[in-house]
């Protein structure tokens, strides 16, 4: 049985009438920029995330960057980021003109290790940006306590964690603000790019609505040097339809993840650790092997698609060569990036497909 890493067609085929109706609504309205669909989606997504505000923007990177700009974080400032993350987390800081300061992850959860954060705080530190990596929430109470102690902002990178809960509370409302991505492969994905910011801060939300729209509240009147970063009206319509199904899809992802964890714990592969306070949404299911590349090749021979998230840590990318962080400078992140492999997971996977992935993993692990 050939199983791709991700099959979006199964999701979209199952809801094609709703997507077609969303398209027809937008075409019939002739309103394509910041219209009714964006307004309604923002209200619905804010309710879903248990926050007062959601502000639709062009993509997840812009969501993070615009929050930093709205917080007046820029040149001369530092933002603490995980050493183990997708590079967009770091790029948002760089785009704002600030300096990303990497802190190593917890080796069990792969998320920012709160116990290491305080040592990285300097007089120039303005914010901490934890990432809810792979759909599992970071340890927010400890991070927020450090932020209060040192007078820092907390910006959640929730790009992979739509619907995840930390101690019963949705991510997106656990800090001063949060950035989400609606890249098509996300748990809540558009049919193109899109993003959103959530916050309970009324003043911050108002400023963000101005910044995303050329610095303007009223057409041709510009209060700030803003940006063009607006969630597309058509994508908002699609996202409204998908948001209604998101919790059910996340339940399906948990079912698959539970099957993987139970069956692969004794396989010799490292399986994800879930703290008792976390309710992940399993954007990715990531196993770990010191022979990762051989494992990926063995699974490919057995018809199983896999992806490496991510093969190169941000500090080892040429884009950040000026930081002079050589091999061994952030060993926990480097080991993770050398060993992780993402298995197929999407809500519409059948039991037969899940069983086939498990059998292939167990077989491949024994052959390494």
Secondary structure, DSSP 8 states (H G I E B T S, - for coil): --B-S--HHHHHHHTHHHHHHHHHHHHHHT--BS-HHHHHHHHHHHHHHT-SEEEEES-HHHHHHHHHHHTT--TT-EEEEESSS-THHHHHHHHTT-EEEEE-B-TTT-SB-HHHHGGG--TTEEEEE-B-GGG----HHHHHHHHHHHT-EEEEE-TT-TT-EETTEETTSSSSEEEEE--TTSSS--SS--EEEEES-HHHHHHHHHHTBTTEEETTEESS---B---BHHHHHHHHHHHTTHHHHHHHHHHHHHHHHHHHTTTTSB-----TTEE---S-EEEE-TTHHHHHHHHHHTTB--B-TTSS-GGGSGGGGGG---TTTTHHHHHHHHHEEEE---TT--HHHHHHHHHHHHHHHHH-
